[in-house]
Amino acid sequence: MTLADRLVIAIDGPSGSGKSSTSREVARRLGIGYLDTGAMYRAVAVAFLDSGVAVDDTAGIIEATRSADIQVSLDPDQRWVRVNGRDVTEEIREPRTSENVSAVSTIPECRADLVERQRALMDSAPDGVVAEGRDITTVVYPDADLRILLTASPEARLRRRRGDLDPEVTEDELRDQVLRRDEDDSKLVEFQTAAEGVTLLDTSDMGFEQVVQTIIDMARDAGRADA
């Protein structure tokens, strides 16, 4: 598939909806960039925890966010994240980070700072980008060429996320990381109801290949890509 023009696809959804793996594969097949915006929140969580800021120190977390030097790869085949010059690609997926990332994502000042950085990164991708997160379709890039809310049942989301985590993570820890974080973030951002102009795609009973192809077909139908 070749692009008819620069293409921006925004994909929102709750934890475990499959948005990360799907977005990355769609970007790979279309030959455009991929941005995991959640990785930026996780990078800040690593930064504030490493600096000794307490999880309930709102001012300290805001300062850690604003001062953090965050670099994120837009290459779907070469994924890496660096914060303050340190590679944290693996660390941002560790339980310590997952358990504390809501401390960043639920603070409006932190979200505002990271939204500006996300917009700049998306604009910097010469051929376009598939960006995924929780408010990409409504706040970060509401004028994207294609906007999708990817969702799935709680059972499907827990099952998918289980495959991504250390087998030693307990069921209670799994539910906390997936469902509790969604509850926390939904107090500040609406990412479970499709806004006007956003296509709802429920993947509960869909296989990975079917979801990827559906989104690629949407891009073609939108007139932004040629088969």
Phi, psi and omega in degrees: 000137178243150181275137175280337183196175175300134188237129176239122178243126179250127182232121176252166175162161179285170179301137176081006180282350180093010187292327182291305181295322179293312182299318180297317181290322177297316179298318180299313183290329179274349179073034179235180183285165177226129179235119173265097184292332179298330179297332180288320175295320180294323179297320177294322178300317177299317183297313184287326177292319180294329182274000177085011178287133180288150184295339179258010179268085184302313181298319180294322179290321177298315179296320179297324179293311184293330182267351184290130172268103184251128176236130183228132177290141174257005180272116182297342180262350180229083185270126173204153178225134178232140176228126182052042176082000183249135178286120181238022184307316180277322185297328182292347179261358181286155182306320181304318180289313181301324182287341186241358185294333179296337177297335177270310188291342181264003178260116184306319182296324178291317179298316181299317180297313183288329177300317179298319179293321180294318177300316181296319178296317179296320179292336183280346181283113188298324182260357182115183187201150167256116180246136181230149181177222182241341180220029183290320184285340187245326185246309185289309185216069182292347179259023177299153181295326180221127181237128186227137169255110181268124182225172178195162179294155177306322181296316180293322181292318178296320180296316181292317181293328177304322181290344182266347190252164175303132181299344179281349177293127182284166179297322178295319178294322179297312180297324178296315183292325184268300188280320180295319180294322176300317179297317179298310185291331182291347176288340183245329185229135176270110181228016180241358175234129183290127176284170179301132180087358180257131180275127177272127179233106180272117186258012185308318184247023181248144174279164183303311182299322180295319179294314180300312183294325178299317180290321177297320177297323177298320179297319179293317181295332179285355177081018183252354179217149178247136178290000000 
